[in-house]
Amino acid sequence: MTHPEYILTLSCLDQRGIVHRVTGFLAEHGCNIIDSAQFGDAESKLFFMRVHFALEDGAVGDTVLREQYAALCTQMGMHGQLHDARAKPRVMLMVSKIGHCLNDLLFRYKSGLLPVEIPAIVSNHMDFYQLAASYNIPFHHLPLAAGAHAATKLAQEARVLDLMATHQIDLVVLARYMQILSPGLCEAMRGKAINIHHSFLPSFKGAKPYAQAHHRGVKLIGATAHFVTGDLDEGPIIEQDVERVDHAMDADTLSAIGRDVECVVLARAVKWFVEHRILQNGDKTVVFK
């Protein structure tokens, strides 16, 4: 018999007895812990915990477990969630005219490396509609001309929000979606949208950052995946990585290496999100790997 599995996450002010109360709660409800991780932040005075467990007592139903965990959270002042470990989160991908991250995520999804459902791909260009079709994923072209009026931009973003609601989206991934989102859309996506960018920021902004980096003779290039906020490219960081480069490499080579790093970093961030390994800690994140 296969037992239902859950992932419990929580954050709260650090205090004695949290682990004892949570593990005791699970034992009392017929649950067996598969793995557990916790972290107490000395700066924020917050405590974070993630527990993967199996519900082995058939007399304890899902509704009872969730209601009583919510009651425990209220008693202890915890922000807690209980996730079905076998449910596949629903992810919407957004892209513009640069497709390496989109292509990489789709391959990982199709090959089973990324346990998600992808009900929609959104783009302000038509470049990747055939790629979406090859994976049998609906492609939504929501054009937005350069210099579009604010009302036009808000109308386009309203369609994005409609798609999120229609498809019950758990996570939006900006897989090189090259549009600045409005504060309203950023707020609507708070905690459930991930962006990727090269790690030259703020050194080399604007067009052709790898050409700028080559001109300056950089020795490290990298990528950053972070949550989307109203502060452009400054949301809580989830994952970063770098590769060494040298004087013999031209700008195109740097760009190719950068694309590879971006793919890997974004894929890690998405995987950790859908496995409920990321907890926000103010302007930072706690990532239980």
C-alpha positions in Angstrom: 0.0 0.0 0.0 1.3 3.5 -0.9 0.9 6.0 1.8 0.1 9.7 1.0 3.1 11.9 1.3 3.2 15.6 2.4 5.7 18.4 2.7 5.3 20.7 5.7 6.9 24.1 5.7 6.9 26.7 8.4 8.4 29.9 9.6 8.0 31.8 12.9 9.8 33.6 15.6 12.5 31.3 17.0 11.5 29.8 20.4 12.2 26.6 22.3 10.2 23.5 21.5 9.2 24.1 17.9 10.8 20.9 16.5 9.4 18.9 19.5 5.9 20.2 18.9 5.9 19.7 15.2 7.4 16.2 15.3 5.2 15.3 18.2 2.2 16.5 16.1 3.2 14.3 13.2 3.7 11.2 15.5 0.3 11.7 17.1 -1.3 11.7 13.7 0.3 8.5 12.5 3.0 10.2 10.3 6.5 8.9 9.5 9.1 11.5 8.8 11.1 10.8 5.6 13.5 13.8 5.8 13.6 17.0 7.8 15.6 20.3 7.8 15.5 23.4 9.9 17.4 26.7 10.3 17.4 29.4 12.9 18.5 32.8 11.7 20.3 34.7 14.4 19.8 38.0 12.5 16.1 37.9 11.9 15.3 35.8 14.9 13.2 33.6 12.7 13.1 29.8 12.6 12.4 27.8 9.3 11.5 24.2 8.9 10.7 21.7 6.1 9.5 18.2 6.8 8.7 15.5 4.2 6.6 12.8 5.7 4.2 9.9 4.9 0.7 9.7 6.5 0.6 6.0 7.5 -2.5 6.0 9.7 -5.4 5.4 7.4 -7.8 6.6 10.1 -6.4 10.2 9.7 -7.8 11.8 6.6 -6.4 14.8 4.6 -9.0 17.2 5.9 -8.3 16.4 9.6 -4.6 16.6 9.1 -4.8 20.0 7.4 -7.2 21.5 9.9 -5.2 20.3 12.9 -1.9 21.5 11.5 -3.5 24.9 10.9 -4.6 24.9 14.5 -1.1 24.1 15.6 0.2 27.0 13.5 -2.2 29.4 15.1 -1.3 28.2 18.6 2.4 28.7 18.0 2.2 31.8 15.8 3.7 30.0 12.8 3.2 30.7 9.1 2.8 27.1 7.9 1.8 25.3 4.8 1.0 21.6 4.0 1.7 20.4 0.5 0.8 17.2 -1.3 4.3 15.9 -2.1 3.0 14.0 -5.2 1.1 16.9 -6.7 2.7 18.5 -9.7 2.7 22.4 -9.4 1.3 24.2 -12.5 3.9 26.4 -14.1 3.4 29.2 -16.7 6.5 30.1 -18.8 7.0 33.6 -20.2 9.6 34.3 -22.9 10.4 37.0 -25.5 13.0 36.4 -28.3 15.8 34.5 -26.5 14.8 30.9 -26.0 17.6 28.9 -24.4 16.0 28.9 -20.9 12.6 28.0 -22.4 14.0 25.2 -24.4 15.9 23.8 -21.4 12.9 23.9 -19.1 10.7 22.2 -21.7 13.2 19.4 -22.2 13.5 18.9 -18.4 9.7 18.8 -18.1 9.3 16.4 -21.0 12.0 14.0 -19.8 10.6 13.9 -16.2 13.5 15.8 -14.6 11.2 18.6 -13.6 8.0 17.4 -11.8 5.5 20.1 -13.1 2.6 20.7 -15.4 3.0 23.4 -18.0 -0.5 24.4 -19.2 0.6 27.7 -20.9 3.5 29.5 -22.6 3.2 33.3 -22.9 5.2 35.5 -25.2 5.1 39.1 -26.5 6.6 37.7 -29.8 5.8 34.7 -32.1 9.3 33.2 -32.3 8.6 30.1 -30.2 5.1 29.1 -31.0 6.4 26.1 -33.0 8.6 25.0 -30.1 5.5 25.2 -27.8 3.5 23.2 -30.4 6.2 20.5 -30.5 5.5 19.9 -26.8 1.7 20.2 -27.3 1.5 23.2 -24.9 -0.8 26.1 -25.7 1.1 29.2 -26.8 -0.4 32.6 -26.0 0.9 35.6 -28.1 0.3 38.8 -26.1 2.1 41.4 -28.2 3.4 44.6 -26.6 5.0 47.1 -28.9 8.0 49.1 -27.8 6.9 52.4 -26.2 3.3 51.2 -25.8 1.0 53.4 -23.7 0.5 52.5 -20.1 -3.1 51.5 -20.7 -2.0 49.1 -23.4 0.6 47.6 -21.1 -1.9 47.2 -18.3 -4.4 45.5 -20.7 -1.8 43.0 -21.8 -0.9 42.3 -18.2 -4.6 41.8 -17.3 -4.6 39.0 -19.9 -1.5 37.5 -18.1 -3.4 37.5 -14.9 -6.5 35.9 -16.5 -4.3 33.1 -17.8 -2.9 32.6 -14.3 -6.4 32.4 -12.9 -7.8 30.2 -15.7 -5.0 27.6 -15.4 -4.6 27.8 -11.6 -0.9 28.7 -11.9 1.3 28.0 -8.9 4.5 29.5 -10.4 5.3 31.9 -13.2 8.8 31.6 -14.7 10.2 34.6 -16.6 12.4 32.5 -18.9 14.1 35.6 -20.5 10.8 37.6 -20.8 12.3 41.0 -21.7 9.5 43.3 -20.4 9.5 45.3 -17.2 6.4 44.3 -15.2 4.2 46.9 -13.6 4.1 47.2 -9.8 0.6 45.8 -9.8 1.6 42.6 -11.7 4.7 42.2 -9.5 2.5 42.4 -6.4 0.0 39.9 -7.9 2.9 37.5 -8.5 4.6 38.0 -5.2 6.3 34.8 -4.0 5.3 32.8 -7.1 7.3 34.3 -9.9 11.0 33.6 -10.7 13.2 35.6 -13.0 16.7 34.9 -14.4 19.4 37.3 -15.5 23.1 37.4 -16.0 25.2 38.3 -12.9 26.9 41.3 -14.4 24.2 43.6 -12.9 24.6 46.4 -12.0 27.9 46.6 -13.8 26.8 46.0 -17.4 23.2 47.1 -18.0 21.4 47.5 -21.3 22.2 46.0 -24.7 25.0 43.5 -25.3 26.2 42.9 -21.7 28.6 40.2 -22.8 30.2 42.5 -25.3 30.6 45.0 -22.5 32.1 42.3 -20.2 34.5 41.2 -23.0 35.7 44.8 -23.5 36.4 45.0 -19.7 38.2 41.7 -19.6 36.0 40.0 -17.0 37.2 36.7 -15.5 33.9 35.5 -14.1 30.5 35.4 -15.6 27.4 34.0 -14.0 23.6 34.0 -13.5 21.1 34.9 -10.8 17.6 33.4 -10.3 15.4 35.5 -7.9 11.8 36.1 -7.0 10.1 38.9 -8.9 9.4 42.1 -7.0 8.7 45.7 -7.9 12.4 46.5 -7.6 13.8 45.5 -11.0 16.2 42.5 -10.8 16.5 43.0 -7.0 14.1 40.4 -5.6 15.2 37.7 -3.0 17.9 35.6 -4.6 17.3 31.9 -4.9 20.3 30.6 -6.7 23.5 31.8 -8.4 26.4 30.2 -10.2 29.5 31.3 -12.1 32.0 30.1 -14.7 35.6 31.3 -15.2 36.5 32.8 -18.5 39.7 34.2 -19.9 41.3 36.6 -22.4 41.2 34.0 -25.2 37.4 34.0 -25.4 35.5 36.4 -27.6 32.1 38.0 -26.7 30.2 35.2 -28.5 31.9 32.6 -26.4 31.2 34.5 -23.2 27.5 34.7 -24.3 27.3 31.0 -25.0 28.8 30.1 -21.6 26.4 32.6 -20.0 23.4 31.0 -21.6 24.5 27.6 -20.2 24.8 29.0 -16.7 21.5 30.8 -16.9 19.8 27.5 -17.9 21.3 25.5 -15.0 20.6 28.2 -12.4 17.0 28.8 -13.5 16.3 25.0 -13.6 17.6 24.6 -10.0 15.5 27.5 -8.8 12.3 26.1 -10.4 13.0 22.6 -9.1 13.5 23.8 -5.6 10.4 25.9 -5.7 8.2 23.0 -6.9 9.7 20.8 -4.2 8.8 23.4 -1.6 12.4 24.0 -0.5 12.4 27.8 -0.6 11.2 29.9 2.3 11.4 33.7 2.2 13.3 35.4 4.9 12.7 39.1 4.4 14.8 40.2 1.5 16.6 36.8 1.4 15.7 33.2 1.0 16.3 30.0 3.0 16.8 27.1 0.6 16.7 23.6 2.0 18.6 21.5 -0.5 
